[in-house]
Amino acid sequence: MPMWKLSSSSSRRLLNDAKLRHKLGLNYSTTSSNIISSCRAVILPRFGGADVLEIRDNFQLPTDLQSHEVLVRARAVSINPLDTRMRSGYGRSIFGPLLPLILGRDISGEVAAIGGSVRSLNVGQEVFGALHPTAIRGTYADYAILKEEELAPKPPSVTHVEASAIPFAALTAWRALKSTARITEGQRVLVIGGGGAVGLSAIQLAAAVGCHVATTCGSQSVGRVLDAGAEQAIDYTAEDIESAIKGQFDAVLDTIGVSETERVGINFLKRGGHYMTLQGEAASLSDRYGLFVGLPTATAILLKKQCQYRYSHGIGMKASFFLPCSFTSMLCL
């Protein structure tokens, strides 16, 4: 997961050094709170490849923070698969009318200003966090606005670059395994696609809880997932997954989300277990057919699977929405 690292100048210097502010294209409102009114940002004016992105020097920020909001001076941000998919047009039926957008979910930096109701954070404090996946004003900018609940103090033991790679992927894994599957010590967890950011986070979380973790990954990731806490790593490029995996699992997290991995995951799920996938139908079908046709079609597909899996596996199905992550589905008894 590549990171874009920004200047290492301190927030206090940015606020007080007029020449530096002018050089960076930073302007400030005349209100007593000295909230920054514009800054550099990477803008997505239309969908396409990386070449459509534009750097603008004077992107306008809201001059007044809401009571629960925090203005963060970015030191590093990360690029998630969701960002590249949105840039290419994923979710265009929703985000198209809202162009231009600022992409980016993760951020690590320093608090530059806080709203009147913010109590847990202070100006100048180092923080890291992630925006909601549907945010249209992202973190690819010198400054970003997040809610207090979307941020946490950055541990001094990690750099800004390291911290910026954690929140979105780790919170997605946490929501799936802890909030939805509610994994407990001694349970068996299967992570399909353990070599990616969400998969690696899920392995570490499950291992920390005391679960027995198996995962699939490419050959280049075998050592990494074992180091992360997996007890079994199946190289899908060299082994037959269904022959290599033994027993059934209390929770299956499918980070790939294609029909084949769904079939494998369901077949290895215990009765009463949870199958979770990060790939839902709603956004892609809405992009293809429009919201008024796409959303009902996605609902019909969900109902069809619900009937199918209840009949064949004794498993019911319901839709869920992990925050932060993309639209997902969850299967359970």
N, C-alpha and C positions, 0 to 999 in steps of 0.2 A: 504494500500500500504506500505509494509515493507521497511525500509531504512537500509542501511549499513553505519555506521558512522565510519569515519577514525580518525586517531590521531589528537589531537587539538594543536600540536606544530605549531608555526608560520612559514611562508615561509622563513622569514629572518634567523631564527635559522637553518632551513634545509639547507640553502645555505652556512652558515658559520661554522656549527659544523661538522667537518670531521668525528668524531667518530659516531655521530648520522647518518650521511649519509651512512657510512659503515654498521652500524647495520641494517638500513632499506633497504640495497641493492640498494641505489641510487648512480648512477654515473653521471658525468657531462662531457660534451664535453670540449675540450680545446679552443673553439672559444671564442672570446672576449665577446660574449653575455652570456656565461655561461649557455647555454641551456642544460637541463637535457637530457641525452642520453638513460638512461634506468631506469626502476622502477618496483615495484611490480604490477602485473595485474592478474585478473581472466580471464583465457583463455578458450574458447570453441574449443577444438580440433576436436570434432565430435558431431553429433546430438544425443540427448538422454535425460535421466533424470538428476537431479541435480548432480548426482555422476560423471558425465563426466567432470564437471568443474575442472580446475586445477589452482592452484596459482603458478605463476612463479615469481621468484625474480628479473630476469634481462630481462624483456621485453624491446625490443629496440624501442626507440622513434626517430622520425626524428630529426636530430641535428639542422636543420635550419627551422625556422618558415617561412611560406609564409607571404607576407606583410599584409594580412588581418586576420591572425590567432592569437590566444591567448592561451598560455599555462596556464592551471588552476590546482592548487594544490587542490585535492578533499578533502573536509571535510565530506561530506555526499552525497550519491547517492540513488536513489530509484529504485525499481523493478517494472516495468510495465508489464501488461499482454502480450504486444508485445515481451518483452524479454523472457518470459517463453515459448511462442509459437515458437519463433525463435530457442531457445535452443532445443526444441522438434522436430524441422525440418520444421516448417512453413517457406516457401520461400526457401527451399533447392535447387530448380532449379536455383535460382539466387545466393544464398550465399554459396552453397556447394563447388563450385570451389574456393571460397575465404577463406576457412578454413585454419588455425585457426582464429577465430574472438574474439573480445572483445565485450561483450554485454553491455547494459546500454545506456540510453538516457539522463536522468536527472542528474544534478550535482549542487552542491553548494560548494563554496570554495573561494580561493584567487588567484588573478592573479600572476603568477610566472614570466612570460615573455610575451612580446608583439611583433608583427610584425611591420615593419617600417611604415605601413600606418594606424595603429590603433590610433585613436584620442580620443575616448570616454572613454577609460579605462586606468588605471595606475597600475603599479606593486605594489602589496600589497593590492589592493582594493578587498573587498569582493563582489563576484558576484554569480549569479545563472543563469541557462539556460538549453537548451536541444539541443541535436544533431538531425540532419535529421534522419528519420527512416531507411534509407538505409545505414547509416554509418557502416563501418566494424571495425573501431577502436573506441570502445565505452568508457563509463565512469567508468567501473569497474576496476579502476586502481588508483594508487596514484596520477597520473597526466593524464590529458586529454587535447586534442587540439580541440578547437572550433573556429568557425568564430566569428569575433567581433559582427556581427548581431545576433548571436545565444545567446548572453549573455546580462545581464542587472545588474546594481548595486543591491546588496541584501539589502532590507530594514533592518535597525537595529532592528526593532521591531519583527522580526522572526528569529528563530535559523536556523542553517545550515540544520538540519534534516527537519524542517518544510519547508524551502525553496526548498529543493530537491524534495519534493513531489508535487510541483506546476506546473512546466513549461510544460511538455509534455501533460498532461491531459488538463490543462487550455487552452493552445494554440490550441489544437484540437477542443475544444468547441468554442473558439473564431473564428477560421476559418469557422466553420460550421454556427454559428449564425450571426456573424457580417460580415465576408467577403463574404459568399455565400448567406445566407438568407437575410442579411441586415435588421435585425429586428429593429423596431422602437417602441417608446412609444405607449402603448395602444393595441398592437397586442397580439394575443394569441399564446402561444408556448406550445407544448406537448413534454416532454422528456420521452422516453420509456427506462426504466432502469436508474432511477435517483439516485440510491444508490451507484453507482460506482464513480470513480474519475472524468471521463469525464462528467457523468450525473450531479454530484454535482456542478462541475464548470459551466456547462451550465445553471443550475437553478439560480445560483448566478449572472451570467452575464445577463441573461434575466430579472431577477427581478431588477437589477441595472438600466437597460435601461428603466424600467417601464412597462414591459410586464406582462400579466396575465399568470401564469405558472401552468400547471398541469403535474403530473408525475406519473409513475408507479414504484413500488419498492416492496421489501419484507417487512414483518412485522417489522423486526428489524431496518429498515431504515426510517420508517414513520416519527418519530420525527425529525430525522436529516434533511430530505428533507424539512420539514415544516419550521424548523429553518433557512434553507438556503434561503428561500424565495418562495417556492412553495405555491400556494393558495389551491391546491387540491392534495392529495396524495392517490393513489389507490393501495391497497395491493393486488397484483395479486394472492397471495396464498389464499386469503379469499373472493375476490370480482370478479365479472365478469367485465372485463375491458370495454367491449363495452357497457354494461348497465350503468356503473358508470360514464363514461366520457360523458359530455354534450357539444353539439355544435361542431363547426369545428375550425380548427387552421390555422394560417398563416404559421407556420413552425413546422415540426415534426422532432426531432432528435432521431433516433433509435440507441441506443448503443448496442442493443442485436443482431439485424441483421439476424434473422431467418425468414423463410417464413411466419410464423404466425404474428410476430410483423410487418413485412412489409405490410401484408394485412390490419392489424388494422390501421397502420399509414397512409396508402394511403386513407382508407375510411374516416378518420377524417380530411383530408387535404382540405382546401378551394381551389377553382379554383384560379390559380395564386400563390398558396403557394409553399413551398419547403419541400420536404421529403429528409432527409439525413441519410444514414446508414454508420456505420464504417466497415461493413463487405462486401468486394467486392469478386468477383469470380476469379480474375486474378491469384493471388498467389497460391490459393489452386488448381485450375485447372492446372496451370503450374507445380506444384509439382507432380500432379497425372499423367499427360500426357506428360510433357516436354514443354519447351517454344514454340516450333514450332507448337504444337497442342493445348496447354493450352490457349495461348493468343487469337488465332482465335476463340476458343470455347467460351471464356469469352465474346468476342465481339459479337458473335452470340446470346448469352443469353441476352446481353444488348439490342440488336436490337429487339429481340422478346418481351422483356418487354416494350420497347418503343412503339411498335405497339399495344400491349395489353392494356397498360394504356391510350394511346391516344384514343383508341376506347371505352374503358369502363368508363374512368374518365375524358377524355379531358385533360390528363396530358402528357407532353412530358418528355423524359428522356435523360440525358447525363451523361457521366462519369466525375468525378472530382477527384482531389488529394489534400487533406487537408494537410498542413504542419505545425507542424508535426502530423502525424497519419498514419494509414494504408490506403491502397487503398480503396476508398469509391465510392458510387454512389449517385447521386443527381437527384431527380425528380422535375420538375417544369412545369408550364403551358406553 
